[in-house]
Amino acid sequence: MDPFYEQAIHNLPKLAAIRQFIHRYPELSWQEYRTTRFIRRLLTRLGLTLLPWPHPTGVLAELRGRHPGPVAALRADIDALPIQERNSVGYISRRQGMMHACGHDAHTACLLGAACLLTGRAEELTGSVRFIFQPAEETGGGAMSVVKSGVLAGVNAIFGLHNQPEPPVGSIGIKDGALMAANIPFYLNITGVEGHGAMPHKARDPILAAADIIQALQAVVSRFTDPAEPLVLSIGKIHGGTARNVIPPCVEMEGTIRLTNTQIVNDLLKTIKRVVHCTALAMGTKAEINFLQGFPPVVNPPELADFCRRSLGGIFGEGKILASHPTMATEDFSQYQQQVPGIFLWLGSGNRDHGIIHPWHHAQFNIDEKMLAYGAAALARLAYDHNASV
């Protein structure tokens, strides 16, 4: 048995207690003050060096080994979601309308567990390990702010993981290449001419134009892009009108584009603009669409994926290292990968026998806490082996 995993199993009751404490007191993005104080207190007890951190929430710490060498970074996200929890557990959220429904409490416990494991082997450690407890993953600005503050200076590689409810606990997913999609949010405003609902011929209906535009945008996906290219375009918000018998002057919509091949972005956005403009014009309306800066895709370097398979074999064993499938969800871990080599892994957290089956962002989301030992051991092993091999 891998010695990191053996020790993590011994530490599992403490890891579960850490996770449950964080779960009881969830905090939204950029508001993770209590969580930050809790993390700092535990890292200080371990004797880690707390490094300067430019944000009011989040923590950066470093463990320096006995021997000089490279720097590996390990990252966990710490924020929660605005969801009312519906689980029946003793550690249910005590904050109204807030919940760790994506498992960031577990990620934080795993990283604290890895810090504990590596501290116990600091005399053997080559180089340094940097621990990044990142705020505001859910709102999308956390990783970019962290990167801009310079915390990756001198880092040779970064490792991160995320729970996965579908694979059973005790497994890990490793994939070469694109793992998660890029995200391009957009706002769309359609302007028409208001009028009476009984006399639409005297108005120019932006709601009807919006309906046509929504349909036309799906044609962009199915008729203007290679069907072999993963692409999803979704409208998630529509607002227009104030009364049932009044044609409104405008309609506002918000949506998102998800794709893995960023080389098609320029042509794709030009096509979307053209389709939106011409569809609105055909209905006697005008449309303006604005694209916002989103995340790049999470793309795992093949050499790091191979390294992880070799390094983690002693923890997960035969048949438990799975070939992950890409997802059109996004993760701001990709911002780190824009700066240094990095890899993102799926850590199995589900257990059908115990009813742990609900997806991320569900009011009954939960994890099998045996995942915490696997996650702590995996992060510690990856940092340890990386620094020994560079």
Secondary structure, 3 states (H helix, E strand, C coil): CCHHHHHHHHHHHHHHHHHHHHHHCCCCCCCCHHHHHHHHHHHHHHCCEECCCCCCCCEEEEEECCEEEEEEEEEEECCCECCCCCCCCCCCCCCCCCECCCCHHHHHHHHHHHHHHHHCCCCCCEEEEEEEEECCCCCCCHHHHHHHCCCCCCCCEEEEEEEEEEEECCCEEECCEEEECEEEEEEEEEECECEECCCHHHCECHHHHHHHHHHHHHHHHHHCCCCCCCEEEEEEEEEECCCCCEECCEEEEEEEEEECCHHHHHHHHHHHHHHHHHHHHHCCCEEEEEECCCECCEEECHHHHHHHHHHHHHHHCCCCEEECCCECCCCCCHHHHCCCCEEEEEEEEEEHHHCECCCCCCCCCCCCCHHHHHHHHHHHHHHHHHHHHC
